Amino acid sequence: QVQLVESGGGLVQAGDSLRLSCAASGLTFSTYGMGWFRQAPGKEREFVAAINWAGMSTYYTDSTKGRFSISRDNAKNTVYLQMNSLKPEDTAVYYCAAKNWGIGEQLRRGGEYGYWGQGTQVTVSS
C-alpha cells in the first residue's frame, strides 16, 4: 500500500532552519505531484508548497515564498522542504501529500491529493 512518511521536524528557535523529508513507497513516485501542507492548533490545514510530477514547477504560499524551498529526488522517492528563517507562526504539524500526475494550480488544493502522510511537528520558539 501507499505510504508517505515525514521526518525532520523538531523544536527550533526563530531564525533557524529545518529540512523536512517525506519518503514515499507503494507508488510510482515520479508520476506524482507532491505537496506540503500544515495545520496549526485551532486552525485549518493550509497549503505550504508543492512540486509537480515532472519536478519542473514549484508553488508556494505567500507566507513561505523566499524562505521555504521544495525539491524532489526521484531516485530516493523523497520530497524535501527546506525551511529557512523560521518564525513562530510557522509552528504546525506538517504533512506531505501525493497527487497522481499532479500539475499546476491544482496542487494548491488539499482535496486534490489522494495520499497523505501522518505529519511531523515543527515548533518554532521566539
Wavefront OBJ file of the C-alpha trace (Angstrom):
o trace
v 0.000 0.000 0.000
v 0.996 3.618 -0.394
v 2.931 5.138 2.480
v 4.192 8.658 2.965
v 6.461 9.093 5.965
v 7.536 12.547 7.064
v 10.603 13.241 9.159
v 12.834 16.115 10.193
v 10.509 18.092 12.407
v 11.532 19.402 15.785
v 11.844 22.336 18.150
v 13.930 25.254 16.915
v 14.336 28.941 17.614
v 13.139 31.754 15.411
v 15.563 32.310 12.549
v 16.745 28.700 12.476
v 16.377 26.242 9.622
v 14.927 22.762 9.268
v 14.677 20.324 6.392
v 11.666 18.074 6.274
v 11.706 14.857 4.296
v 8.852 12.741 3.015
v 9.712 9.220 1.905
v 7.156 7.603 -0.380
v 6.592 3.926 -1.060
v 3.982 1.833 -2.827
v 3.565 4.245 -5.716
v 5.391 5.291 -8.871
v 6.845 8.373 -7.279
v 8.000 10.024 -10.491
v 4.411 10.326 -11.699
v 3.128 12.086 -8.578
v 2.941 15.754 -7.812
v 3.937 16.291 -4.183
v 2.751 18.884 -1.738
v 3.410 20.078 1.778
v 0.594 21.333 3.959
v 0.483 22.389 7.587
v -2.050 22.677 10.346
v -1.602 24.767 13.460
v -3.689 24.193 16.594
v -7.179 25.593 16.156
v -6.605 26.448 12.510
v -7.490 24.883 9.207
v -4.964 22.990 7.178
v -3.163 25.282 4.749
v -1.068 24.828 1.657
v 2.662 25.417 2.055
v 4.469 24.287 -1.098
v 4.218 21.847 -3.985
v 6.231 20.470 -6.853
v 4.744 18.953 -9.967
v 5.303 15.391 -11.074
v 7.996 16.414 -13.561
v 9.820 18.483 -10.986
v 9.739 21.409 -13.383
v 7.469 23.741 -11.438
v 7.140 24.687 -7.800
v 4.415 26.534 -5.940
v 4.430 28.353 -2.618
v 2.058 30.198 -0.404
v 2.884 33.880 0.005
v 3.915 33.492 3.645
v 6.637 30.966 2.802
v 7.860 32.242 -0.539
v 11.534 33.141 -0.351
v 12.032 31.257 2.913
v 10.966 27.709 2.029
v 12.133 25.571 -0.862
v 10.612 22.314 -2.089
v 12.583 19.749 -4.069
v 12.361 16.102 -5.001
v 14.745 13.214 -5.562
v 13.025 10.606 -7.686
v 15.896 8.155 -7.194
v 15.142 8.188 -3.467
v 11.359 8.537 -3.746
v 11.640 11.520 -1.457
v 10.398 15.083 -1.413
v 12.037 17.722 0.764
v 11.002 21.000 2.296
v 13.896 23.244 3.238
v 12.671 25.823 5.710
v 14.839 28.835 6.465
v 14.322 31.908 8.631
v 11.666 30.110 10.606
v 9.125 32.166 12.503
v 6.892 31.261 15.455
v 3.897 31.416 13.114
v 5.401 28.505 11.165
v 4.637 26.274 14.150
v 2.354 23.472 12.972
v 2.123 19.828 12.064
v 3.496 19.491 8.542
v 2.033 16.913 6.186
v 3.169 15.723 2.806
v 0.701 14.583 0.185
v 0.772 12.958 -3.232
v -1.374 13.533 -6.323
v -1.076 11.338 -9.375
v 0.132 13.356 -12.368
v -0.228 16.441 -10.234
v 0.493 19.638 -12.098
v -0.409 23.295 -11.961
v -2.554 25.241 -9.557
v -4.493 22.135 -8.521
v -1.513 21.302 -6.355
v -2.508 24.135 -4.015
v -5.765 22.372 -3.127
v -5.614 19.691 -0.471
v -8.721 17.984 -1.814
v -6.853 17.106 -4.988
v -4.437 14.790 -3.209
v -5.056 11.098 -2.885
v -2.450 10.186 -0.291
v -1.296 11.809 2.916
v 1.384 11.204 5.495
v 0.917 11.200 9.252
v 2.675 14.513 9.780
v 5.695 15.828 11.630
v 5.614 18.528 14.292
v 7.536 21.743 13.773
v 7.718 24.119 16.722
v 9.439 27.480 16.457
v 10.095 29.360 19.677
v 10.517 33.117 19.792
l 1 2 3 4 5 6 7 8 9 10 11 12 13 14 15 16 17 18 19 20 21 22 23 24 25 26 27 28 29 30 31 32 33 34 35 36 37 38 39 40 41 42 43 44 45 46 47 48 49 50 51 52 53 54 55 56 57 58 59 60 61 62 63 64 65 66 67 68 69 70 71 72 73 74 75 76 77 78 79 80 81 82 83 84 85 86 87 88 89 90 91 92 93 94 95 96 97 98 99 100 101 102 103 104 105 106 107 108 109 110 111 112 113 114 115 116 117 118 119 120 121 122 123 124 125 126
